[in-house]
Amino acid sequence: MSHIAEFVVRHPNLTLTTTLEAIPDLDIRVESQPVTLTDTPTLFYQVQIPDFDQFESSLVSDHTVEDWEVDARFNGSRIYKIAYTDDTKFLTPAFTECGLRILDAAGVDGGWRLRIHATERSQIENSLTYCRSEDIKCQLKKVFSTDVEAHSTVPAGDSMQLTTRQREVARTATEMGYFETEGASAEEVATALDIASSTLSSHLRTITEKLFKHHFGR
């Protein structure tokens, strides 16, 4: 049985804390995270903001930032490559040691919202213990299991019978917010289910077909 959990973490020395506090409505998402630390840890971020000059000015005064550059430009967004100072705290290496995989990291309210995948509930508990030991404020927002057989709401004999795996896919996609604007991507849901994105698409098509047949006939 595996689990998906959502945390919000805060600490003065976590990456870009000064910037996140200075721009509360900043739309920023981590594109890559270091599993192990190098001499100069570097991360990539996707940023959407009306005034990129404001964001870049904040980077200059952010004590966690060693250096930065714009790696790519798109309509309304940019990819930033940011190198960090020695004092910066990174959670990915420690979470990886706990057996966790970070699926998504986005800025929120002066901190970071992390969506993680764990194969055992104890791994989540170990990550909370680590955060407490490092004085990192960590709020566990929600945890759910990707094993949904016991939670199925489809009654026996119903014409919309889903297989156990289809129920698992449907609930995981829903719980991860796949059908919401700010929810998880197809790649993230597929990773949580340990399947290929193409397999996820096939499952969702089949589920949708059964749903429509059940409610609207042919």
C-alpha positions in Angstrom: 0.0 0.0 0.0 1.4 3.4 -0.9 0.4 6.9 0.3 0.3 10.5 -1.0 0.8 13.2 1.5 0.8 17.0 1.3 3.0 19.2 3.6 3.5 22.9 4.0 7.0 23.6 5.3 8.6 26.8 6.5 12.1 27.8 7.8 14.1 31.0 7.3 16.9 29.1 5.5 14.7 27.0 3.2 15.2 28.0 -0.5 13.8 31.4 -1.4 12.1 32.0 1.9 12.8 35.8 1.8 11.4 36.0 -1.7 8.3 34.0 -0.9 7.6 36.3 2.1 8.2 39.4 0.0 5.9 38.3 -2.8 3.0 36.4 -1.1 1.1 35.8 -4.4 4.2 34.5 -6.3 3.3 31.6 -8.6 6.5 29.4 -8.5 7.0 25.7 -8.9 10.2 23.6 -8.6 11.1 22.0 -11.9 14.0 19.9 -10.5 15.3 19.1 -7.0 18.7 17.7 -5.9 18.6 14.2 -4.4 22.2 14.7 -3.2 23.9 18.0 -2.6 26.8 19.3 -4.7 29.2 22.1 -3.8 26.9 24.6 -5.4 23.3 23.2 -5.3 21.3 24.5 -8.2 17.5 24.2 -8.8 15.2 25.1 -11.7 11.9 26.9 -11.2 8.9 27.8 -13.3 7.8 31.3 -12.4 4.6 33.2 -13.4 4.3 36.8 -12.2 3.1 40.1 -13.7 6.3 41.8 -12.8 9.5 39.7 -13.3 11.6 42.7 -12.2 10.0 42.5 -8.8 10.9 38.8 -8.6 14.5 39.3 -9.8 15.0 42.2 -7.3 13.9 39.9 -4.5 16.5 37.3 -5.7 19.2 39.8 -5.3 18.3 40.4 -1.6 17.5 36.8 -0.8 20.1 35.4 1.6 19.7 31.9 0.3 20.6 32.8 -3.3 24.2 32.7 -4.5 23.5 33.3 -8.2 20.7 33.1 -10.7 19.9 33.3 -14.4 16.9 33.1 -16.7 17.1 29.7 -18.5 14.1 30.0 -20.7 11.2 32.4 -21.5 7.6 31.5 -22.5 4.4 33.4 -22.8 3.7 34.7 -19.3 6.3 32.5 -17.5 10.1 31.9 -17.2 12.4 29.2 -16.1 15.0 30.3 -13.6 18.2 28.5 -12.7 19.1 29.4 -9.1 22.3 28.5 -7.2 22.2 28.6 -3.4 24.4 29.6 -0.5 26.0 27.1 1.9 23.5 28.0 4.6 20.5 27.0 2.6 18.4 24.1 3.8 17.3 21.4 1.4 14.6 18.8 2.2 14.9 16.5 -0.8 18.1 14.6 0.3 16.7 14.0 3.8 13.2 13.0 2.5 14.9 10.6 0.0 16.7 9.0 2.8 13.3 8.5 4.5 12.1 6.7 1.4 9.9 9.5 0.2 9.7 10.9 -3.4 8.7 14.5 -3.8 6.1 14.7 -6.6 5.6 18.5 -6.6 6.8 21.6 -4.8 5.2 25.0 -5.1 5.5 28.2 -3.2 2.7 29.1 -0.8 2.3 31.7 2.1 6.0 32.2 2.7 6.8 28.5 2.5 6.6 25.5 0.3 3.7 23.1 -0.4 5.1 19.6 -1.0 3.2 16.7 -2.4 5.1 13.5 -1.7 4.8 9.7 -2.3 5.6 7.1 0.3 5.4 3.3 0.2 4.9 3.1 3.9 3.1 5.4 6.4 6.1 5.2 8.7 8.2 7.1 6.1 5.9 10.1 6.4 6.3 9.9 10.2 10.1 9.8 9.9 10.0 12.9 7.7 8.0 14.8 10.3 10.5 13.7 13.0 13.4 15.0 10.8 11.6 18.4 10.3 11.2 18.8 14.1 14.9 18.0 14.6 15.8 20.8 12.2 13.3 23.3 13.6 11.4 23.3 10.3 7.7 24.1 10.7 5.9 21.3 9.0 2.1 21.1 8.6 0.8 17.8 7.4 -2.3 18.9 5.4 -3.6 15.5 4.2 -2.6 11.9 3.7 -4.5 9.3 1.6 -3.8 5.8 0.4 -3.7 4.9 -3.2 -5.3 1.5 -2.2 -8.9 2.4 -2.6 -10.6 -1.0 -2.8 -12.1 -0.6 0.7 -13.4 2.9 -0.2 -15.2 2.1 -3.4 -18.7 3.6 -3.6 -19.8 1.5 -6.6 -22.4 -1.0 -5.4 -22.3 -4.6 -6.4 -24.3 -5.3 -9.5 -24.2 -1.7 -10.6 -23.9 -1.3 -14.4 -20.8 0.9 -14.0 -18.5 -1.8 -12.6 -14.9 -0.6 -12.4 -12.0 -3.0 -11.7 -10.0 -2.6 -8.6 -7.2 -1.0 -10.5 -9.6 1.4 -12.3 -11.0 2.5 -8.9 -7.5 3.0 -7.7 -6.6 5.1 -10.7 -9.8 7.2 -10.5 -9.5 7.9 -6.8 -5.7 8.7 -6.9 -6.2 11.1 -9.8 -9.1 12.8 -8.0 -7.3 13.0 -4.6 -4.2 14.4 -6.3 -6.3 17.1 -7.9 -5.7 15.9 -11.5 -9.0 17.2 -12.6 -8.4 20.6 -11.0 -6.6 23.6 -12.5 -3.9 23.7 -9.9 -3.8 19.9 -9.3 -1.2 17.3 -10.1 -0.1 16.6 -13.7 -0.6 13.4 -15.5 3.1 12.6 -15.0 2.7 13.0 -11.2 -0.4 10.8 -11.0 1.3 8.2 -13.2 4.4 8.3 -10.9 2.3 7.8 -7.8 0.6 4.8 -9.4 3.9 3.5 -10.7 2.6 3.3 -14.3 3.4 5.1 -17.6 1.6 8.2 -18.5 0.2 6.4 -21.6 -1.2 3.7 -19.3 -2.8 6.3 -17.1 -4.5 7.9 -20.2 -5.8 4.5 -21.2 -7.2 3.9 -17.8 -8.9 7.3 -17.6 -10.4 6.9 -21.1 -11.9 3.5 -20.0 -13.2 5.0 -16.8 -14.8 7.9 -18.6 -16.5 5.7 -21.1 -18.0 3.6 -18.3 -19.1 6.7 -16.5 -20.9 8.1 -19.6 -22.5 4.8 -20.4 -23.7 4.4 -16.9 -25.3 7.9 -16.7 -26.3 8.5 -20.3 -26.8 5.0 -21.9 -24.9 4.4 -25.0 
